[in-house]
Amino acid sequence: MHPHFTILSMKIFPSLAFWMCTFFAVFAQENHYTVVAEQGDGIFSLLRKQGLDPAKHYKEFLELNAENIKDGSFLRVGVAYKVPVAEDSFKNMGTALVKNGEEEKSIFDSELAHMSLKGDALKDAVYYLVIENQADQSKGFVEDITKNLAAELMVNGARVYILGGSERDSLMSDTQGLTEIQRMGNYIEAINKKFLKNKGKYQRVLVIRATDVNPKGTMDVAVYHYNKSEKGQRFAENIQNVFRKHSVKNKSFKDVNLIFKDKNSLFLARNIIPAISLITMENASKKTAEAKIPVQSDKKLLANLLTSGIMNDYADLVIEE
């Protein structure tokens, strides 16, 4: 062997080995993070608290932590355990868009321990839930409905993004002092970026707007769509049909198609890529308008009704295809 080649090899191979080791170390770190086990934690409960399906990730957890698991399955209190980073984690499947969609923040924290997958009926579906509070007293009410809805969609396999709400100014950067149209522009940019990332999947936007809601009475619900979107119209109709079946008044509803007229909704509909619908909630009047549906002001019920309508729309599409 030529002496110069030997010297060159001695210089190159240690360097190559160093970079390979560095790459694999970084790669390994990116595939897991650590969580300290608390009193009462077992493998299943720890994984659930991190938003993971224990049945799916149990084996991987054992492989990552073999040296710190006693008697085959018991965790040691105070010890840091490696948790797999997984796309299907509820932490990743439900997020609020941060800094105009450039970053994401998990919607749920302590609630993760009580969430488990019900099925995969919505496994290829992506939803963008936009919260619009028209009055301060409605904030907690509509945000609770939105979180309940997000949870129901997620446990059926959907990916959910939330925009707006009481934290919108801190979550969507540089929104202080912006007009509503400018804020909508931020939402459009964030939604369209995510749409392209999830291209090929079923994707829908639902704006949830509440005005002066009384959480202990009844409310009038109306569902709107963009008149140039057949998908948006069908989405709205499927939601509307479920609410009609659960109206507190026994009356027949005519087929009324409510279309976007306010500038915010029109601006969103004309500039976002996925189909969009709007649901409005307000205190029930003595004489409810024909197009509006009186329902009980129950947060859990409202979230369940929305979930049913949304799932019906997705099922209709699957049947068609």
C-alpha positions, 0 to 999 in steps of 0.5 A: 500500500502506498504510504501516502494512502495509509496516512490519508486513510488514518486521517479520514476514517477516525473523522468519518467514525466521529461524524457517524457516531455524532449523527446516530447520537443526535438521531437517537435523541430525536426519537425519544425524550425523558420523563421521570416516573412518579409514585404509582406510575406503571408503563401503561399509565406513564405512556398514557400520560404522554398521550401514547397508545400503550398497546402500540408503544409498550415494546418500544418503551421496554427496548429503550429502558431495559436497564431501568425496569425491574422484574420485567414491568415495574418502574422505579420512582424518580428515575428518568425513562425514555419515551418514544417520540411518535407522530400518533401521540395525542400530544402531536395529534392535537395542537394550537398553532403558535407563531403564525403556524411556525410552531405548535403547542399541545392542546392537552396536558393532564387530560392525556392520561384519560384519553384513549383511541376509540377507533380510526374512523377519522384516520385520514382527516385533518380539522382546523377549529377556529374560535371566535368569541364575540363577548367576554362571557362566552370565552370559556364556554366556546373554548370548552366546547372546542376542546371537547370537540377536538378530543372527540375527533382525536380519539377517532383518529383525526388530526386537529389544529386550533386557532384563536381563543383567549390565548390567540394574541400570545399564540399567534405572534405579532397580533397586538393592534391588528384588525380582525381582517389582518388576524384572519390573514395570519390564520389563512397563512397558517392553515394553508401551510398545514394544508400543503403539509397534509396534502391528499388528506380530507381537510376541513375548517370549522369556525365556532362563533359565540355571542352572549351565550347563557350556559344554563339555558337554550341557544340558537344555533345556525350553520353557514357555508361559502356559496362557491364551495360544494364541499363546504355546503355539504359539511355545513348540511351534515352538521346542521342535520344533526342539530335539527334532530336534537332541537328542543322545539318539536318543529319541522325545518325547511331546507335553508342554506345560510351563506357567508355574508360577514367580511371575516368569514368571506375573507377566510373562505376566499383565501384558504384552501380547505372547505370551510363552514361556520357555526354560530351560537347565541342566546335563544330569542322568544321567537327563534328565526326559521333558519336557526335551531334552538338547542340545550346550552350543554357543552358536552352535548354541543361537542357531541353533536358537532362530532356526529355531524363532522363524522357523518360528512367524512363517512359520506365522502368515504361512501362516495369514493 
